[in-house]
Amino acid sequence: MDCSPNNNYIFIKTTKWFVMAMIFMIPIQIILFLASPMPTSALEWMELLHSSPVMGLLHLDLLYICNNTFLIFLYFVLYITLKSKDNSLLNMAFLLGMTGAVLYYVSNRSIEMLYLSKRFYAVTDSAVQQSYLLTAESYLDIWKGTAFNIYYVLSALSLILFSIVMLKHSFYTKKTAIAGFVSGVLMIIPSSVGMLGLVLSLLSLIPWILFCLLIVTRLSKMKKVDPIFKS
């Protein structure tokens, strides 16, 4: 596989738009949560997914699934634009980020919850409905369980390592690296770990948005044959 930036120009420019989409998704997600409170029980989830499937899926991180997909593209662009003679930290950053991204897909149970809601309202037997509610509770536990928490920590470590590598590379600015590093540190504690995790995850969005904006700015200026990558 050719990982030369100059030979991946279209891929890099496409990723720039994905990063912009990631930025726009953040306020949309916040507005949605403020406009429609998150269900607090399995029954409430069944009701929401039945009455408003789209809103239910959005609350189950549908946008975050898209964000995670775009993040994979960003990881690869960071990898190919930060390559140098000593790639040890960069390799670790890339592998941690990719592993975390895969684990997030494993943790999400949005489609299963939607199917479960349809089955829940398709039967009238209370015993069967109760079994569906128990299944829904287990899905919700998985959603914010081991895979999610590992994903969160690995993503934070990946961002920190990418930012450290950025400080040694001339392609991105030091401001970009610092923003990424601060965001990664704030993400070390998963958002699922009580109020502290929730507050830190919200605070991490501020440097994360700056990090993404600066990356978009740099990628926008990149030329088809960028002299910085000439050997």
Secondary structure, DSSP 8 states (H G I E B T S, - for coil): ----GGG-HHHHHHHHHHHHHHHHHHHHHHHHHHHS----SHHHHHHHHHH-HHHHHHHTTHHHHHHHHHHHHHHHHHHHHH--S--HHHHHHHHHHHHHHHHHHHH--HHHHHHHHHHHHH---HHHHHHHHHHHHHHHHHHTSHHHHHHHHHHHHHHHHHHHHHHT-SSS-HHHHHHHHHHHHHTSS-TTSHHHHHHHHHHHHHHHHHHHHHHHHHHHH--TT-GGG--
